[in-house]
Amino acid sequence: MTLPVLLVEDTASMSMLYETLLTRAGFGVDAVATAEGARIRFAEGHHPIVVLDMMLPDGDGLEILRDIHAASPTTRVIVVTGNTSVDRAVAAMQAGAMDFLVKPFEADRLLSAVTTAQAALEAGATPPLAAEAPQSGALTGFIGASKEMKDVFERLTLIGRSTASVFITGESGTGKEVAAQAIHDVSPRASGPFVPLNCGAIPSDLLESEVFGHLKGSFTGAVSDKVGAAMAADGGTLFLDEICEMDLSLQTKLLRFLQTSTVQPVGAVRPRKVDVRIVCATNRDPAAEVRAGRFREDLYYRLYVVPVHMPPLRMRGDDANLIATEMLHRFAAEEGKSFTRLSPDVRTLFRTHPWPGNVRQLLNVMRNVVVLHEGGEVTFDMLPLEIRQTLPGRVTAQVDAAPAASVTTDPVEALVGQSLADVERKFVEATITACDGSIPRAAAMLGVSPSTIYRKREAWGSSPE
């Protein structure tokens, strides 16, 4: 048995389309076109589900939402908004909306949202309340108490309730995959699969098979059927990392997948329907990639529904020390060491260091200290040289005291005394930086495959971001 729905939409053609779709699905629909009409009709019926356009000719949809929740806290409200008012949709989620849809959207998205609302009502689930920012560590995988991260925690929690696509941006090492996992964990899809796929780590000629799968014999080397990431994520979340590294020809197929919610494995005759939420990420500026012609504009607007920006560690105040202390305890326990704290000068350095590698770099520093040293307190001299050199006064004194004969301008001689592994790592990271963070371009410059660089970086920073 379906529940009655109050539809508030001022565009006649859109209202007719939504009403027809919901009616065919068995829902009883009351349609109104104004804020005043919404208040009157809701007061008469107290509908359990409301589809509410945020922009009405005679009132603010956000005010209607607040009035509805004041009168009936159990009512599930799905807000509808345009591309230019995503922040208002997030404000609606803060006010207790269950989900939001960004125009233009597929008819299936509306039906899915209304069906989910009915299922939640029938299951007796607690309705969403006005959200409060989670405290440090409230989202799995995150450590931080800065205002910047509290804003991120709040945004991730709010959009987790929605089914909208999410586009995460941020520098390398800021925790984009951790954010994607957190969105999945707080969403109604949490019991479903979370399938991450790094688009930059897979050769372009194999990426289509990795995303959509293939049938046995569909190409040379296809010795068995393969379930692609999109189908593996059915009922859950598909995380496409480094989305801007995807070849343009595959972007076209991804757009078709997003429009139809169907997957056609390589070699298959018929497409297959899947129910997947898309979360993607990049360390580039996606709008700049669109302007440069490297990323399809229509795909950008399809994916860039809810943007989330992960702040760099240097902008997070004392979070570096919170993370360092937490990971110090964790690594010390793993290695059987007795470290418990950071010295004052180390805390000062961590707070002011630029951290070009962000959280990933900090975790590597802490792992290095724990593995190579003993003690209860992490002191300045235990830190890797490249970190110590950034504290004014300390390293300058050491350089001044060094014999003049030791000064050299030969870049190769300057590397003497460092391990081959350290030299390799610094060179690879410097090449990536010179290529504006593009792994494929850095790989081409170094004469290796992108997957080789990804494997090396994973080994260098094997802990989560």
Secondary structure, 3 states (H helix, E strand, C coil): CCCCEEEECCCHHHHHHHHHHHHHCCCCEEEECCHHHHHHHHHHHCCCEEEEECEECCEEHHHHHHHHHHHCCCCEEEEEECHHHHHHHHHHHHCCCCEEEECCCCHHHHHHHHHHHHHHHHHCCCCCCCCCCCCCCCCCCCCCCCHHHHHHHHHHHHHHCCCCCEEEECCCCCCHHHHHHHHHHCCCCCCCCEEEEECCCCCHHHHHHHHHCECCCCCCCCCCCECCHHHHCCCCEEEEECHHHCCHHHHHHHHHHHHHCEECCECCCCCEECCCEEEEEECCCHHHHHHCCCCCHHHHHHHCCEEEECCCHHHCCCHHHHHHHHHHHHHHHHHCCCCCEECHHHHHHHHHCCCCCHHHHHHHHHHHHHHHCCCCEECHHHCCHHHHCCCCCHHHHHHHHCCHHHCCCCCCHHHCCCCHHHHHHHHHHHHHHHCCCCHHHHHHHHCCCHHHHHHHHHHHCCCCC
